């Protein structure tokens, strides 16, 4: 059985699944992620293990309506970050790059699906409905 870890996206601190307490991490959608967070040594993810992280912020004009749980796995020499609820994943040379690439991909797809809402098939319409539960745009951006 694979070992699961949770990752606090702000402090970049890993926690073993058995010791994680969600109540210890209050959600604050407006909390900025410090630039220094990326410089913290990333935990080693062995093949077959899963690191769980939470996306709490996105680049402007996007906002996170509720925390987005992401699974990060090591696949050969790359890392893959997946947001399974919306069938999205992205890869990177390390887990931070994979998570960053997923955030960019998530907002790009969200924008494309919003713009194409009227012509989406059932599968993509469902993916958009899922994304809309987690992602939105700042009210000021929607007025422009």
Chimera marker file (.cmm) of the C-alpha trace (Angstrom):
<marker_set name="trace">
<marker id="1" x="0.000" y="0.000" z="0.000" r="1" g="1" b="0" radius="0.5"/>
<marker id="2" x="1.314" y="3.451" z="-0.906" r="1" g="1" b="0" radius="0.5"/>
<marker id="3" x="2.257" y="5.845" z="1.861" r="1" g="1" b="0" radius="0.5"/>
<marker id="4" x="0.203" y="9.021" z="1.808" r="1" g="1" b="0" radius="0.5"/>
<marker id="5" x="1.398" y="12.423" z="2.940" r="1" g="1" b="0" radius="0.5"/>
<marker id="6" x="-0.459" y="15.691" z="3.262" r="1" g="1" b="0" radius="0.5"/>
<marker id="7" x="1.265" y="18.937" z="2.365" r="1" g="1" b="0" radius="0.5"/>
<marker id="8" x="0.414" y="22.330" z="3.767" r="1" g="1" b="0" radius="0.5"/>
<marker id="9" x="0.603" y="24.527" z="0.639" r="1" g="1" b="0" radius="0.5"/>
<marker id="10" x="1.569" y="27.618" z="2.618" r="1" g="1" b="0" radius="0.5"/>
<marker id="11" x="4.233" y="26.268" z="4.962" r="1" g="1" b="0" radius="0.5"/>
<marker id="12" x="5.230" y="23.450" z="2.574" r="1" g="1" b="0" radius="0.5"/>
<marker id="13" x="5.351" y="21.144" z="5.584" r="1" g="1" b="0" radius="0.5"/>
<marker id="14" x="4.618" y="17.457" z="4.915" r="1" g="1" b="0" radius="0.5"/>
<marker id="15" x="2.508" y="15.418" z="7.318" r="1" g="1" b="0" radius="0.5"/>
<marker id="16" x="2.043" y="11.670" z="7.310" r="1" g="1" b="0" radius="0.5"/>
<marker id="17" x="-1.589" y="10.771" z="6.597" r="1" g="1" b="0" radius="0.5"/>
<marker id="18" x="-2.033" y="9.220" z="10.038" r="1" g="1" b="0" radius="0.5"/>
<marker id="19" x="-1.041" y="12.431" z="11.826" r="1" g="1" b="0" radius="0.5"/>
<marker id="20" x="-2.904" y="14.980" z="9.698" r="1" g="1" b="0" radius="0.5"/>
<marker id="21" x="-5.602" y="17.045" z="11.364" r="1" g="1" b="0" radius="0.5"/>
<marker id="22" x="-7.505" y="19.246" z="8.947" r="1" g="1" b="0" radius="0.5"/>
<marker id="23" x="-8.785" y="21.455" z="11.760" r="1" g="1" b="0" radius="0.5"/>
<marker id="24" x="-5.195" y="22.555" z="12.429" r="1" g="1" b="0" radius="0.5"/>
<marker id="25" x="-5.119" y="24.355" z="9.076" r="1" g="1" b="0" radius="0.5"/>
<marker id="26" x="-7.703" y="27.126" z="8.870" r="1" g="1" b="0" radius="0.5"/>
<marker id="27" x="-8.642" y="28.006" z="5.309" r="1" g="1" b="0" radius="0.5"/>
<marker id="28" x="-7.941" y="31.567" z="4.234" r="1" g="1" b="0" radius="0.5"/>
<marker id="29" x="-8.458" y="32.186" z="0.517" r="1" g="1" b="0" radius="0.5"/>
<marker id="30" x="-6.810" y="35.604" z="0.784" r="1" g="1" b="0" radius="0.5"/>
<marker id="31" x="-3.624" y="34.409" z="2.473" r="1" g="1" b="0" radius="0.5"/>
<marker id="32" x="-0.666" y="34.949" z="0.157" r="1" g="1" b="0" radius="0.5"/>
<marker id="33" x="1.852" y="32.179" z="-0.328" r="1" g="1" b="0" radius="0.5"/>
<marker id="34" x="5.235" y="33.589" z="0.647" r="1" g="1" b="0" radius="0.5"/>
<marker id="35" x="7.799" y="33.597" z="-2.143" r="1" g="1" b="0" radius="0.5"/>
<marker id="36" x="10.209" y="31.968" z="0.277" r="1" g="1" b="0" radius="0.5"/>
<marker id="37" x="7.933" y="28.934" z="0.521" r="1" g="1" b="0" radius="0.5"/>
<marker id="38" x="9.327" y="27.650" z="-2.773" r="1" g="1" b="0" radius="0.5"/>
<marker id="39" x="12.870" y="27.774" z="-1.396" r="1" g="1" b="0" radius="0.5"/>
<marker id="40" x="12.062" y="25.332" z="1.413" r="1" g="1" b="0" radius="0.5"/>
<marker id="41" x="13.521" y="21.895" z="0.760" r="1" g="1" b="0" radius="0.5"/>
<marker id="42" x="10.898" y="19.736" z="-0.893" r="1" g="1" b="0" radius="0.5"/>
<marker id="43" x="10.190" y="16.382" z="0.701" r="1" g="1" b="0" radius="0.5"/>
<marker id="44" x="11.336" y="13.318" z="-1.166" r="1" g="1" b="0" radius="0.5"/>
<marker id="45" x="8.493" y="11.419" z="-2.797" r="1" g="1" b="0" radius="0.5"/>
<marker id="46" x="9.383" y="7.818" z="-3.462" r="1" g="1" b="0" radius="0.5"/>
<marker id="47" x="7.905" y="5.922" z="-6.379" r="1" g="1" b="0" radius="0.5"/>
<marker id="48" x="4.473" y="4.615" z="-5.406" r="1" g="1" b="0" radius="0.5"/>
<marker id="49" x="3.943" y="7.275" z="-2.724" r="1" g="1" b="0" radius="0.5"/>
<marker id="50" x="1.451" y="10.105" z="-2.854" r="1" g="1" b="0" radius="0.5"/>
<marker id="51" x="1.840" y="13.609" z="-1.489" r="1" g="1" b="0" radius="0.5"/>
<marker id="52" x="-1.391" y="15.475" z="-0.855" r="1" g="1" b="0" radius="0.5"/>
<marker id="53" x="-1.346" y="19.254" z="-1.159" r="1" g="1" b="0" radius="0.5"/>
<marker id="54" x="-4.030" y="21.903" z="-0.999" r="1" g="1" b="0" radius="0.5"/>
<marker id="55" x="-4.316" y="24.833" z="-3.401" r="1" g="1" b="0" radius="0.5"/>
<marker id="56" x="-5.622" y="27.842" z="-1.492" r="1" g="1" b="0" radius="0.5"/>
<marker id="57" x="-4.705" y="30.679" z="-3.854" r="1" g="1" b="0" radius="0.5"/>
<marker id="58" x="-4.588" y="31.264" z="-7.599" r="1" g="1" b="0" radius="0.5"/>
<marker id="59" x="-3.171" y="34.081" z="-9.693" r="1" g="1" b="0" radius="0.5"/>
<marker id="60" x="-5.368" y="37.151" z="-10.151" r="1" g="1" b="0" radius="0.5"/>
<marker id="61" x="-8.122" y="37.418" z="-11.346" r="1" g="1" b="0" radius="0.5"/>
<marker id="62" x="-8.950" y="33.928" z="-10.092" r="1" g="1" b="0" radius="0.5"/>
<marker id="63" x="-9.952" y="32.962" z="-6.587" r="1" g="1" b="0" radius="0.5"/>
<marker id="64" x="-10.328" y="29.700" z="-4.729" r="1" g="1" b="0" radius="0.5"/>
<marker id="65" x="-13.863" y="29.194" z="-3.409" r="1" g="1" b="0" radius="0.5"/>
<marker id="66" x="-12.873" y="26.162" z="-1.372" r="1" g="1" b="0" radius="0.5"/>
<marker id="67" x="-9.528" y="24.397" z="-0.928" r="1" g="1" b="0" radius="0.5"/>
<marker id="68" x="-8.513" y="22.229" z="-3.875" r="1" g="1" b="0" radius="0.5"/>
<marker id="69" x="-7.002" y="18.906" z="-2.811" r="1" g="1" b="0" radius="0.5"/>
<marker id="70" x="-4.226" y="17.791" z="-5.144" r="1" g="1" b="0" radius="0.5"/>
<marker id="71" x="-2.451" y="14.448" z="-5.304" r="1" g="1" b="0" radius="0.5"/>
<marker id="72" x="1.198" y="14.554" z="-6.342" r="1" g="1" b="0" radius="0.5"/>
<marker id="73" x="2.968" y="11.379" z="-7.439" r="1" g="1" b="0" radius="0.5"/>
<marker id="74" x="6.441" y="10.665" z="-8.676" r="1" g="1" b="0" radius="0.5"/>
<marker id="75" x="6.448" y="8.973" z="-12.076" r="1" g="1" b="0" radius="0.5"/>
<marker id="76" x="9.937" y="7.981" z="-13.199" r="1" g="1" b="0" radius="0.5"/>
<marker id="77" x="11.955" y="11.242" z="-13.238" r="1" g="1" b="0" radius="0.5"/>
<marker id="78" x="8.930" y="13.552" z="-13.203" r="1" g="1" b="0" radius="0.5"/>
<marker id="79" x="6.169" y="14.516" z="-10.795" r="1" g="1" b="0" radius="0.5"/>
<marker id="80" x="2.472" y="14.599" z="-11.652" r="1" g="1" b="0" radius="0.5"/>
<marker id="81" x="-0.021" y="16.780" z="-9.762" r="1" g="1" b="0" radius="0.5"/>
<marker id="82" x="-3.671" y="15.781" z="-10.194" r="1" g="1" b="0" radius="0.5"/>
<marker id="83" x="-6.961" y="17.400" z="-9.271" r="1" g="1" b="0" radius="0.5"/>
<marker id="84" x="-9.038" y="14.258" z="-9.694" r="1" g="1" b="0" radius="0.5"/>
<marker id="85" x="-12.426" y="15.919" z="-9.109" r="1" g="1" b="0" radius="0.5"/>
<marker id="86" x="-12.038" y="17.861" z="-12.372" r="1" g="1" b="0" radius="0.5"/>
<marker id="87" x="-9.959" y="15.298" z="-14.287" r="1" g="1" b="0" radius="0.5"/>
<marker id="88" x="-6.969" y="17.674" z="-14.512" r="1" g="1" b="0" radius="0.5"/>
<marker id="89" x="-3.278" y="16.949" z="-14.086" r="1" g="1" b="0" radius="0.5"/>
<marker id="90" x="0.069" y="18.519" z="-14.936" r="1" g="1" b="0" radius="0.5"/>
<marker id="91" x="3.667" y="17.452" z="-14.591" r="1" g="1" b="0" radius="0.5"/>
<marker id="92" x="6.954" y="19.051" z="-13.607" r="1" g="1" b="0" radius="0.5"/>
<marker id="93" x="10.582" y="18.300" z="-12.822" r="1" g="1" b="0" radius="0.5"/>
<marker id="94" x="9.789" y="18.488" z="-9.086" r="1" g="1" b="0" radius="0.5"/>
<marker id="95" x="6.597" y="18.493" z="-7.062" r="1" g="1" b="0" radius="0.5"/>
<marker id="96" x="6.533" y="22.289" z="-6.741" r="1" g="1" b="0" radius="0.5"/>
<marker id="97" x="6.755" y="22.701" z="-10.531" r="1" g="1" b="0" radius="0.5"/>
<marker id="98" x="4.019" y="20.103" z="-10.999" r="1" g="1" b="0" radius="0.5"/>
<marker id="99" x="1.763" y="21.956" z="-8.537" r="1" g="1" b="0" radius="0.5"/>
<marker id="100" x="2.528" y="25.332" z="-10.138" r="1" g="1" b="0" radius="0.5"/>
<marker id="101" x="1.856" y="23.942" z="-13.625" r="1" g="1" b="0" radius="0.5"/>
<marker id="102" x="-1.444" y="22.458" z="-12.437" r="1" g="1" b="0" radius="0.5"/>
<marker id="103" x="-2.523" y="25.839" z="-11.051" r="1" g="1" b="0" radius="0.5"/>
<marker id="104" x="-1.830" y="27.497" z="-14.419" r="1" g="1" b="0" radius="0.5"/>
<marker id="105" x="-3.518" y="24.722" z="-16.367" r="1" g="1" b="0" radius="0.5"/>
<marker id="106" x="-6.532" y="24.800" z="-14.041" r="1" g="1" b="0" radius="0.5"/>
<marker id="107" x="-7.103" y="28.527" z="-14.614" r="1" g="1" b="0" radius="0.5"/>
<marker id="108" x="-6.552" y="28.220" z="-18.389" r="1" g="1" b="0" radius="0.5"/>
<marker id="109" x="-9.089" y="25.382" z="-18.645" r="1" g="1" b="0" radius="0.5"/>
<marker id="110" x="-11.541" y="27.227" z="-16.390" r="1" g="1" b="0" radius="0.5"/>
<marker id="111" x="-11.394" y="30.291" z="-18.673" r="1" g="1" b="0" radius="0.5"/>
<marker id="112" x="-11.817" y="28.200" z="-21.826" r="1" g="1" b="0" radius="0.5"/>
<marker id="113" x="-14.778" y="26.274" z="-20.415" r="1" g="1" b="0" radius="0.5"/>
<marker id="114" x="-16.491" y="29.459" z="-19.193" r="1" g="1" b="0" radius="0.5"/>
<marker id="115" x="-16.115" y="31.060" z="-22.646" r="1" g="1" b="0" radius="0.5"/>
<marker id="116" x="-17.466" y="27.910" z="-24.354" r="1" g="1" b="0" radius="0.5"/>
<marker id="117" x="-20.217" y="27.125" z="-21.840" r="1" g="1" b="0" radius="0.5"/>
<marker id="118" x="-23.038" y="27.153" z="-24.432" r="1" g="1" b="0" radius="0.5"/>
<marker id="119" x="-21.436" y="24.543" z="-26.706" r="1" g="1" b="0" radius="0.5"/>
<marker id="120" x="-19.982" y="22.122" z="-24.154" r="1" g="1" b="0" radius="0.5"/>
<marker id="121" x="-20.870" y="18.457" z="-24.276" r="1" g="1" b="0" radius="0.5"/>
<marker id="122" x="-22.016" y="16.608" z="-21.138" r="1" g="1" b="0" radius="0.5"/>
<marker id="123" x="-18.516" y="15.587" z="-20.003" r="1" g="1" b="0" radius="0.5"/>
<marker id="124" x="-16.976" y="19.047" z="-20.242" r="1" g="1" b="0" radius="0.5"/>
<marker id="125" x="-20.127" y="20.621" z="-18.802" r="1" g="1" b="0" radius="0.5"/>
<marker id="126" x="-19.712" y="18.351" z="-15.764" r="1" g="1" b="0" radius="0.5"/>
<marker id="127" x="-16.020" y="19.299" z="-15.472" r="1" g="1" b="0" radius="0.5"/>
<marker id="128" x="-16.990" y="22.995" z="-15.552" r="1" g="1" b="0" radius="0.5"/>
<marker id="129" x="-19.629" y="22.448" z="-12.856" r="1" g="1" b="0" radius="0.5"/>
<marker id="130" x="-16.985" y="20.808" z="-10.677" r="1" g="1" b="0" radius="0.5"/>
<marker id="131" x="-14.476" y="23.600" z="-11.338" r="1" g="1" b="0" radius="0.5"/>
<marker id="132" x="-17.072" y="26.256" z="-10.496" r="1" g="1" b="0" radius="0.5"/>
<marker id="133" x="-17.411" y="24.721" z="-7.023" r="1" g="1" b="0" radius="0.5"/>
<marker id="134" x="-13.702" y="25.382" z="-6.419" r="1" g="1" b="0" radius="0.5"/>
<marker id="135" x="-12.710" y="28.299" z="-8.687" r="1" g="1" b="0" radius="0.5"/>
<marker id="136" x="-14.171" y="31.691" z="-9.512" r="1" g="1" b="0" radius="0.5"/>
<marker id="137" x="-13.072" y="35.121" z="-10.630" r="1" g="1" b="0" radius="0.5"/>
<marker id="138" x="-12.731" y="38.170" z="-8.428" r="1" g="1" b="0" radius="0.5"/>
<marker id="139" x="-15.889" y="40.316" z="-8.736" r="1" g="1" b="0" radius="0.5"/>
<marker id="140" x="-13.886" y="43.270" z="-10.096" r="1" g="1" b="0" radius="0.5"/>
<marker id="141" x="-12.568" y="41.106" z="-12.945" r="1" g="1" b="0" radius="0.5"/>
<marker id="142" x="-16.064" y="39.986" z="-13.939" r="1" g="1" b="0" radius="0.5"/>
<marker id="143" x="-17.295" y="43.572" z="-14.327" r="1" g="1" b="0" radius="0.5"/>
<marker id="144" x="-14.565" y="44.462" z="-16.877" r="1" g="1" b="0" radius="0.5"/>
<link id1="1" id2="2" r="1" g="1" b="0" radius="0.2"/>
<link id1="2" id2="3" r="1" g="1" b="0" radius="0.2"/>
<link id1="3" id2="4" r="1" g="1" b="0" radius="0.2"/>
<link id1="4" id2="5" r="1" g="1" b="0" radius="0.2"/>
<link id1="5" id2="6" r="1" g="1" b="0" radius="0.2"/>
<link id1="6" id2="7" r="1" g="1" b="0" radius="0.2"/>
<link id1="7" id2="8" r="1" g="1" b="0" radius="0.2"/>
<link id1="8" id2="9" r="1" g="1" b="0" radius="0.2"/>
<link id1="9" id2="10" r="1" g="1" b="0" radius="0.2"/>
<link id1="10" id2="11" r="1" g="1" b="0" radius="0.2"/>
<link id1="11" id2="12" r="1" g="1" b="0" radius="0.2"/>
<link id1="12" id2="13" r="1" g="1" b="0" radius="0.2"/>
<link id1="13" id2="14" r="1" g="1" b="0" radius="0.2"/>
<link id1="14" id2="15" r="1" g="1" b="0" radius="0.2"/>
<link id1="15" id2="16" r="1" g="1" b="0" radius="0.2"/>
<link id1="16" id2="17" r="1" g="1" b="0" radius="0.2"/>
<link id1="17" id2="18" r="1" g="1" b="0" radius="0.2"/>
<link id1="18" id2="19" r="1" g="1" b="0" radius="0.2"/>
<link id1="19" id2="20" r="1" g="1" b="0" radius="0.2"/>
<link id1="20" id2="21" r="1" g="1" b="0" radius="0.2"/>
<link id1="21" id2="22" r="1" g="1" b="0" radius="0.2"/>
<link id1="22" id2="23" r="1" g="1" b="0" radius="0.2"/>
<link id1="23" id2="24" r="1" g="1" b="0" radius="0.2"/>
<link id1="24" id2="25" r="1" g="1" b="0" radius="0.2"/>
<link id1="25" id2="26" r="1" g="1" b="0" radius="0.2"/>
<link id1="26" id2="27" r="1" g="1" b="0" radius="0.2"/>
<link id1="27" id2="28" r="1" g="1" b="0" radius="0.2"/>
<link id1="28" id2="29" r="1" g="1" b="0" radius="0.2"/>
<link id1="29" id2="30" r="1" g="1" b="0" radius="0.2"/>
<link id1="30" id2="31" r="1" g="1" b="0" radius="0.2"/>
<link id1="31" id2="32" r="1" g="1" b="0" radius="0.2"/>
<link id1="32" id2="33" r="1" g="1" b="0" radius="0.2"/>
<link id1="33" id2="34" r="1" g="1" b="0" radius="0.2"/>
<link id1="34" id2="35" r="1" g="1" b="0" radius="0.2"/>
<link id1="35" id2="36" r="1" g="1" b="0" radius="0.2"/>
<link id1="36" id2="37" r="1" g="1" b="0" radius="0.2"/>
<link id1="37" id2="38" r="1" g="1" b="0" radius="0.2"/>
<link id1="38" id2="39" r="1" g="1" b="0" radius="0.2"/>
<link id1="39" id2="40" r="1" g="1" b="0" radius="0.2"/>
<link id1="40" id2="41" r="1" g="1" b="0" radius="0.2"/>
<link id1="41" id2="42" r="1" g="1" b="0" radius="0.2"/>
<link id1="42" id2="43" r="1" g="1" b="0" radius="0.2"/>
<link id1="43" id2="44" r="1" g="1" b="0" radius="0.2"/>
<link id1="44" id2="45" r="1" g="1" b="0" radius="0.2"/>
<link id1="45" id2="46" r="1" g="1" b="0" radius="0.2"/>
<link id1="46" id2="47" r="1" g="1" b="0" radius="0.2"/>
<link id1="47" id2="48" r="1" g="1" b="0" radius="0.2"/>
<link id1="48" id2="49" r="1" g="1" b="0" radius="0.2"/>
<link id1="49" id2="50" r="1" g="1" b="0" radius="0.2"/>
<link id1="50" id2="51" r="1" g="1" b="0" radius="0.2"/>
<link id1="51" id2="52" r="1" g="1" b="0" radius="0.2"/>
<link id1="52" id2="53" r="1" g="1" b="0" radius="0.2"/>
<link id1="53" id2="54" r="1" g="1" b="0" radius="0.2"/>
<link id1="54" id2="55" r="1" g="1" b="0" radius="0.2"/>
<link id1="55" id2="56" r="1" g="1" b="0" radius="0.2"/>
<link id1="56" id2="57" r="1" g="1" b="0" radius="0.2"/>
<link id1="57" id2="58" r="1" g="1" b="0" radius="0.2"/>
<link id1="58" id2="59" r="1" g="1" b="0" radius="0.2"/>
<link id1="59" id2="60" r="1" g="1" b="0" radius="0.2"/>
<link id1="60" id2="61" r="1" g="1" b="0" radius="0.2"/>
<link id1="61" id2="62" r="1" g="1" b="0" radius="0.2"/>
<link id1="62" id2="63" r="1" g="1" b="0" radius="0.2"/>
<link id1="63" id2="64" r="1" g="1" b="0" radius="0.2"/>
<link id1="64" id2="65" r="1" g="1" b="0" radius="0.2"/>
<link id1="65" id2="66" r="1" g="1" b="0" radius="0.2"/>
<link id1="66" id2="67" r="1" g="1" b="0" radius="0.2"/>
<link id1="67" id2="68" r="1" g="1" b="0" radius="0.2"/>
<link id1="68" id2="69" r="1" g="1" b="0" radius="0.2"/>
<link id1="69" id2="70" r="1" g="1" b="0" radius="0.2"/>
<link id1="70" id2="71" r="1" g="1" b="0" radius="0.2"/>
<link id1="71" id2="72" r="1" g="1" b="0" radius="0.2"/>
<link id1="72" id2="73" r="1" g="1" b="0" radius="0.2"/>
<link id1="73" id2="74" r="1" g="1" b="0" radius="0.2"/>
<link id1="74" id2="75" r="1" g="1" b="0" radius="0.2"/>
<link id1="75" id2="76" r="1" g="1" b="0" radius="0.2"/>
<link id1="76" id2="77" r="1" g="1" b="0" radius="0.2"/>
<link id1="77" id2="78" r="1" g="1" b="0" radius="0.2"/>
<link id1="78" id2="79" r="1" g="1" b="0" radius="0.2"/>
<link id1="79" id2="80" r="1" g="1" b="0" radius="0.2"/>
<link id1="80" id2="81" r="1" g="1" b="0" radius="0.2"/>
<link id1="81" id2="82" r="1" g="1" b="0" radius="0.2"/>
<link id1="82" id2="83" r="1" g="1" b="0" radius="0.2"/>
<link id1="83" id2="84" r="1" g="1" b="0" radius="0.2"/>
<link id1="84" id2="85" r="1" g="1" b="0" radius="0.2"/>
<link id1="85" id2="86" r="1" g="1" b="0" radius="0.2"/>
<link id1="86" id2="87" r="1" g="1" b="0" radius="0.2"/>
<link id1="87" id2="88" r="1" g="1" b="0" radius="0.2"/>
<link id1="88" id2="89" r="1" g="1" b="0" radius="0.2"/>
<link id1="89" id2="90" r="1" g="1" b="0" radius="0.2"/>
<link id1="90" id2="91" r="1" g="1" b="0" radius="0.2"/>
<link id1="91" id2="92" r="1" g="1" b="0" radius="0.2"/>
<link id1="92" id2="93" r="1" g="1" b="0" radius="0.2"/>
<link id1="93" id2="94" r="1" g="1" b="0" radius="0.2"/>
<link id1="94" id2="95" r="1" g="1" b="0" radius="0.2"/>
<link id1="95" id2="96" r="1" g="1" b="0" radius="0.2"/>
<link id1="96" id2="97" r="1" g="1" b="0" radius="0.2"/>
<link id1="97" id2="98" r="1" g="1" b="0" radius="0.2"/>
<link id1="98" id2="99" r="1" g="1" b="0" radius="0.2"/>
<link id1="99" id2="100" r="1" g="1" b="0" radius="0.2"/>
<link id1="100" id2="101" r="1" g="1" b="0" radius="0.2"/>
<link id1="101" id2="102" r="1" g="1" b="0" radius="0.2"/>
<link id1="102" id2="103" r="1" g="1" b="0" radius="0.2"/>
<link id1="103" id2="104" r="1" g="1" b="0" radius="0.2"/>
<link id1="104" id2="105" r="1" g="1" b="0" radius="0.2"/>
<link id1="105" id2="106" r="1" g="1" b="0" radius="0.2"/>
<link id1="106" id2="107" r="1" g="1" b="0" radius="0.2"/>
<link id1="107" id2="108" r="1" g="1" b="0" radius="0.2"/>
<link id1="108" id2="109" r="1" g="1" b="0" radius="0.2"/>
<link id1="109" id2="110" r="1" g="1" b="0" radius="0.2"/>
<link id1="110" id2="111" r="1" g="1" b="0" radius="0.2"/>
<link id1="111" id2="112" r="1" g="1" b="0" radius="0.2"/>
<link id1="112" id2="113" r="1" g="1" b="0" radius="0.2"/>
<link id1="113" id2="114" r="1" g="1" b="0" radius="0.2"/>
<link id1="114" id2="115" r="1" g="1" b="0" radius="0.2"/>
<link id1="115" id2="116" r="1" g="1" b="0" radius="0.2"/>
<link id1="116" id2="117" r="1" g="1" b="0" radius="0.2"/>
<link id1="117" id2="118" r="1" g="1" b="0" radius="0.2"/>
<link id1="118" id2="119" r="1" g="1" b="0" radius="0.2"/>
<link id1="119" id2="120" r="1" g="1" b="0" radius="0.2"/>
<link id1="120" id2="121" r="1" g="1" b="0" radius="0.2"/>
<link id1="121" id2="122" r="1" g="1" b="0" radius="0.2"/>
<link id1="122" id2="123" r="1" g="1" b="0" radius="0.2"/>
<link id1="123" id2="124" r="1" g="1" b="0" radius="0.2"/>
<link id1="124" id2="125" r="1" g="1" b="0" radius="0.2"/>
<link id1="125" id2="126" r="1" g="1" b="0" radius="0.2"/>
<link id1="126" id2="127" r="1" g="1" b="0" radius="0.2"/>
<link id1="127" id2="128" r="1" g="1" b="0" radius="0.2"/>
<link id1="128" id2="129" r="1" g="1" b="0" radius="0.2"/>
<link id1="129" id2="130" r="1" g="1" b="0" radius="0.2"/>
<link id1="130" id2="131" r="1" g="1" b="0" radius="0.2"/>
<link id1="131" id2="132" r="1" g="1" b="0" radius="0.2"/>
<link id1="132" id2="133" r="1" g="1" b="0" radius="0.2"/>
<link id1="133" id2="134" r="1" g="1" b="0" radius="0.2"/>
<link id1="134" id2="135" r="1" g="1" b="0" radius="0.2"/>
<link id1="135" id2="136" r="1" g="1" b="0" radius="0.2"/>
<link id1="136" id2="137" r="1" g="1" b="0" radius="0.2"/>
<link id1="137" id2="138" r="1" g="1" b="0" radius="0.2"/>
<link id1="138" id2="139" r="1" g="1" b="0" radius="0.2"/>
<link id1="139" id2="140" r="1" g="1" b="0" radius="0.2"/>
<link id1="140" id2="141" r="1" g="1" b="0" radius="0.2"/>
<link id1="141" id2="142" r="1" g="1" b="0" radius="0.2"/>
<link id1="142" id2="143" r="1" g="1" b="0" radius="0.2"/>
<link id1="143" id2="144" r="1" g="1" b="0" radius="0.2"/>
</marker_set>
